Amino acid sequence: MIMPMTSQDQWMKVNLPPLLPPKYHKQPGRPKKTRKQAVEEPKLPSNPYMLPRYGIPLKCGNCGGEGHNRSSCKEPRNPNIKPTRKRNIAKDKLAVRRRDGGDQSGGQQSMQLR
């Protein structure tokens, strides 16, 4: 039976060199795209050309008040504000195809428009 020991002081003294950790061996494989950053390193933004939006209060485009945007504004619509442009790219492409007569021609006309 092996008796428990309270500390390393009770171990038997042996005249062998101390144990060392195994040598580093780089595993094969594709290298990582970016290096692993340390915990204390500052995090860089994903896009350095865009400013972060945290800390900036939400501002209404209609009345200029803070805490809400134009869609949830209780004030009546301001006619002096320029309306935002909605992008309907998919609808525009669909309208062009309908004017051409659809895709019955084998796609020749739609290929010329691209």
VENDA-V401188 format. One record per residue. RES is the residue in one letter. PHI is phi in whole degrees, -180 to 180 (NA if undefined). PSI is psi as a letter, one per 30 degrees, with the letter a starting at -180 (999 if undefined). Layout:
# VENDA-V401188
RES|PHI|PSI ; RES|PHI|PSI
This chain:
# VENDA-V401188
M|NA|k ; I|-96|k ; M|-88|k ; P|-70|l ; M|-118|k ; T|-82|f ; S|-152|l ; Q|-72|f ; D|-63|f ; Q|-87|f ; W|-69|l ; M|-72|k ; K|-85|k ; V|-124|k ; N|-90|h ; L|-116|l ; P|-65|l ; P|-66|k ; L|-72|k ; L|-115|l ; P|-68|l ; P|-66|l ; K|-68|l ; Y|-71|k ; H|-131|j ; K|-74|k ; Q|-76|k ; P|-72|l ; G|144|l ; R|-68|k ; P|-70|l ; K|-69|l ; K|-70|e ; T|-128|l ; R|-77|l ; K|-79|k ; Q|-88|k ; A|-73|l ; V|-65|e ; E|-81|f ; E|-73|k ; P|-71|k ; K|-80|k ; L|-90|k ; P|-68|l ; S|-67|e ; N|-122|j ; P|-70|f ; Y|-91|f ; M|-104|k ; L|-81|k ; P|-72|l ; R|-98|f ; Y|-73|k ; G|89|f ; I|-101|k ; P|-69|k ; L|-69|k ; K|-124|k ; C|-77|k ; G|-84|f ; N|-93|e ; C|-106|f ; G|87|g ; G|-75|l ; E|-100|l ; G|99|f ; H|-150|l ; N|-114|a ; R|-65|e ; S|-71|f ; S|-107|g ; C|-77|k ; K|-85|f ; E|-71|l ; P|-67|l ; R|-60|k ; N|-88|j ; P|-73|f ; N|-83|f ; I|-86|k ; K|-69|k ; P|-69|k ; T|-76|k ; R|-85|k ; K|-91|k ; R|-95|j ; N|-121|h ; I|-64|e ; A|-66|e ; K|-68|e ; D|-64|e ; K|-65|e ; L|-66|e ; A|-66|e ; V|-65|e ; R|-65|e ; R|-67|e ; R|-65|e ; D|-79|f ; G|100|g ; G|84|a ; D|-101|g ; Q|-72|f ; S|-84|g ; G|84|g ; G|85|g ; Q|-67|e ; Q|-71|e ; S|-67|f ; M|-70|e ; Q|-72|f ; L|-76|f ; R|-75|999
